[in-house]
């Protein structure tokens, strides 16, 4: 699976439309490689530990590290540079829940129920997503109705803002009652066991129906 190819661009667009996000800072590989100390200074001045260091244009959590101190931050930045020439550093948020919502359509959008991913791993990583049995998906997520409505509305808005067509899985963080948009996955894993399909299956829409919907969308002018 693959995320929207440039997280920095999408985050800047979301910021323009004032969609809530966790605080973040973007960097280029050449900045990190030529002046690592200045990059670390900028990060520790504006953000606080724990932090997540991520390549800006890869999916499946490749190259991501959680860091809790300055020494680990330097290592994580250098590690992420192996995967991308653009790096994002995100503020860690306490007591966070990971939520997802699927969207399919073009002019008319269908929004799935909201699901919650719970995992014994530090974050919902590639190994857990595809192989791990520690991950559990709760559909529908145990949430107050106003939180569900906010997430579904934000998913619809994000899909429209980015001028998407076809399908996407949109991931969110929840801390207390505060919803943050996290990531837009425009080519989500697509099988009967994938999160994208499970979220629609809970609405009574099976994978064959989803495929037909995507075919119909592709044939529309």
C-alpha positions as CSV (number, residue, x, y, z in Angstrom):
1,X,0.0,0.0,0.0
2,X,1.1,3.6,-0.4
3,X,0.3,6.9,1.2
4,X,-0.5,10.1,-0.6
5,X,2.9,10.5,-2.1
6,X,4.0,13.7,-0.3
7,X,2.9,14.1,3.3
8,X,4.4,17.5,3.6
9,X,2.3,18.9,0.7
10,X,-0.9,17.3,2.1
11,X,-0.1,18.7,5.6
12,X,0.4,22.2,4.2
13,X,-2.8,22.0,2.3
14,X,-4.7,20.8,5.4
15,X,-3.1,23.6,7.4
16,X,-4.4,26.1,4.8
17,X,-7.9,24.7,5.3
18,X,-7.4,24.6,9.1
19,X,-7.9,20.9,9.5
20,X,-6.4,20.0,12.9
21,X,-3.1,18.2,12.8
22,X,-0.4,17.3,15.3
23,X,2.4,19.9,15.3
24,X,5.1,19.0,12.7
25,X,8.2,20.4,11.0
26,X,9.4,19.5,7.4
27,X,13.1,19.2,6.4
28,X,15.1,18.3,3.4
29,X,17.8,15.6,3.3
30,X,20.5,18.1,2.4
31,X,19.6,20.2,5.4
32,X,20.0,17.2,7.7
33,X,23.2,16.0,6.1
34,X,24.9,19.4,6.0
35,X,23.8,20.9,9.3
36,X,22.3,18.2,11.6
37,X,22.9,20.2,14.8
38,X,20.8,23.2,13.5
39,X,18.0,20.9,12.4
40,X,18.0,19.3,15.9
41,X,18.0,22.7,17.5
42,X,15.0,23.8,15.4
43,X,13.1,20.6,16.3
44,X,13.8,20.8,20.1
45,X,12.9,24.5,20.1
46,X,9.5,24.1,18.5
47,X,8.5,20.5,19.5
48,X,9.0,18.3,22.5
49,X,9.7,14.6,23.0
50,X,8.4,12.1,22.2
51,X,8.7,12.7,18.4
52,X,8.1,10.7,15.3
53,X,10.5,11.0,12.4
54,X,9.1,10.0,9.1
55,X,10.0,10.0,5.4
56,X,7.6,12.3,3.6
57,X,6.7,10.1,0.7
58,X,6.5,6.5,1.8
59,X,3.7,4.3,3.1
60,X,3.6,1.3,5.4
61,X,5.6,3.1,8.1
62,X,8.9,2.5,6.3
63,X,11.7,4.5,7.8
64,X,9.7,5.8,10.8
65,X,11.2,5.9,14.3
66,X,9.9,7.1,17.6
67,X,12.4,9.2,19.5
68,X,12.5,10.2,23.1
69,X,15.9,12.1,23.4
70,X,18.3,14.1,21.4
71,X,20.7,11.2,20.7
72,X,18.0,9.1,19.2
73,X,16.7,12.1,17.2
74,X,20.0,12.4,15.3
75,X,20.0,8.7,14.5
76,X,16.3,8.8,13.4
77,X,16.9,11.7,11.1
78,X,19.8,10.0,9.4
79,X,17.8,6.8,9.2
80,X,14.9,8.5,7.5
81,X,17.2,10.1,5.0
82,X,17.9,6.6,3.6
83,X,14.3,6.4,2.5
84,X,13.4,9.9,1.3
85,X,14.9,13.3,0.5
86,X,12.2,15.0,2.4
87,X,11.6,14.3,6.1
88,X,8.8,15.1,8.5
89,X,9.1,15.4,12.3
90,X,5.8,15.1,14.2
91,X,4.9,15.9,17.8
92,X,4.0,12.8,19.8
93,X,0.6,13.1,21.6
94,X,-0.2,11.2,24.8
95,X,-3.1,8.7,25.2
96,X,-3.6,8.6,21.4
97,X,-6.0,6.4,19.6
98,X,-5.6,5.5,15.9
99,X,-8.8,5.7,13.8
100,X,-9.6,5.2,10.1
101,X,-12.4,5.9,7.7
102,X,-12.8,4.8,4.1
103,X,-14.1,6.9,1.3
104,X,-15.1,5.9,-2.2
105,X,-16.6,7.9,-5.0
106,X,-16.2,11.0,-7.3
107,X,-19.0,13.5,-7.3
108,X,-20.9,11.5,-4.8
109,X,-18.9,10.2,-1.9
110,X,-19.7,7.2,0.3
111,X,-18.1,7.3,3.8
112,X,-17.6,4.2,5.8
113,X,-18.0,3.7,9.5
114,X,-15.0,4.7,11.7
115,X,-12.7,1.8,12.8
116,X,-10.1,1.8,15.5
117,X,-6.8,0.0,15.2
118,X,-5.4,-1.2,18.5
119,X,-1.9,-2.8,18.5
120,X,0.6,-4.0,21.0
121,X,3.4,-2.5,18.9
122,X,4.6,1.0,19.4
123,X,2.6,2.2,16.4
124,X,0.6,0.5,13.6
125,X,3.7,-0.6,11.6
126,X,4.0,-2.5,8.4
127,X,4.7,-5.8,10.1
128,X,1.6,-5.5,12.3
129,X,-0.5,-4.3,9.4
130,X,0.1,-7.3,7.2
131,X,1.4,-10.1,9.4
132,X,1.0,-9.3,13.1
133,X,-1.8,-10.8,15.1
134,X,-1.3,-8.1,17.8
135,X,-3.4,-5.7,15.7
136,X,-7.1,-5.6,16.4
137,X,-9.6,-3.6,14.4
138,X,-12.8,-2.5,16.2
139,X,-15.6,-1.6,13.7
140,X,-17.4,0.5,14.6
141,X,-15.0,2.2,16.9
142,X,-16.3,2.7,20.4
143,X,-16.8,6.5,20.1
144,X,-19.4,9.1,21.0
145,X,-21.6,9.9,18.0
146,X,-20.3,13.5,17.7
147,X,-16.7,12.3,17.4
148,X,-17.8,9.8,14.6
149,X,-19.6,12.6,12.8
150,X,-16.6,14.9,13.1
151,X,-14.2,12.2,11.7
152,X,-16.5,11.4,8.8
153,X,-17.0,15.0,8.0
154,X,-13.2,15.6,8.1
155,X,-12.7,12.6,5.8
156,X,-15.1,13.9,3.3
157,X,-13.5,17.4,3.5
158,X,-10.0,16.0,3.1
159,X,-11.0,13.9,0.0
160,X,-12.5,17.0,-1.6
161,X,-9.7,19.4,-0.6
162,X,-7.1,17.1,-2.3
163,X,-9.3,16.6,-5.4
164,X,-9.2,12.8,-5.0
165,X,-11.2,10.4,-7.1
166,X,-11.9,6.7,-6.6
167,X,-10.9,5.6,-3.1
168,X,-8.9,6.5,-0.1
169,X,-8.4,5.4,3.5
170,X,-8.0,8.4,5.8
171,X,-6.4,8.0,9.1
172,X,-6.9,10.0,12.2
173,X,-5.6,10.4,15.8
174,X,-7.8,11.0,18.8
175,X,-6.6,12.4,22.1
176,X,-9.4,13.0,24.5
177,X,-12.0,14.7,22.4
178,X,-9.5,16.2,20.0
179,X,-9.4,14.8,16.5
180,X,-6.3,15.2,14.3
181,X,-6.1,14.2,10.7
182,X,-3.0,12.0,10.3
183,X,-2.6,10.6,6.8
184,X,-4.4,10.0,3.5
185,X,-3.7,6.6,1.9
186,X,-4.7,6.9,-1.8
187,X,-3.8,3.3,-2.7
188,X,-4.9,1.4,0.4
189,X,-4.3,-2.3,0.7
190,X,-7.3,-3.9,-1.1
191,X,-8.4,-7.3,-0.1
192,X,-11.2,-8.9,1.9
193,X,-9.0,-8.7,5.0
194,X,-7.7,-5.1,4.5
195,X,-8.9,-2.3,6.7
196,X,-10.3,-0.3,3.7
197,X,-12.5,-3.2,2.7
198,X,-13.4,-4.2,6.3
199,X,-14.7,-0.7,7.0
200,X,-17.1,-0.9,4.0
201,X,-18.0,-4.5,4.8
202,X,-19.4,-3.3,8.0
203,X,-21.8,-1.2,5.9
204,X,-22.9,-4.4,3.9
205,X,-20.7,-3.4,0.9
206,X,-18.5,-6.4,0.0
207,X,-15.3,-6.3,-2.1
208,X,-17.1,-7.3,-5.3
209,X,-19.4,-4.3,-4.9
210,X,-16.4,-2.0,-4.2
211,X,-14.6,-3.2,-7.4
212,X,-17.8,-2.5,-9.4
213,X,-18.0,1.0,-7.8
214,X,-14.4,1.7,-8.8
215,X,-15.0,0.5,-12.4
216,X,-18.1,2.7,-12.6
217,X,-16.1,5.7,-11.3
218,X,-13.3,5.1,-13.9
219,X,-15.9,5.0,-16.7
220,X,-17.5,8.3,-15.7
221,X,-16.5,11.3,-17.8
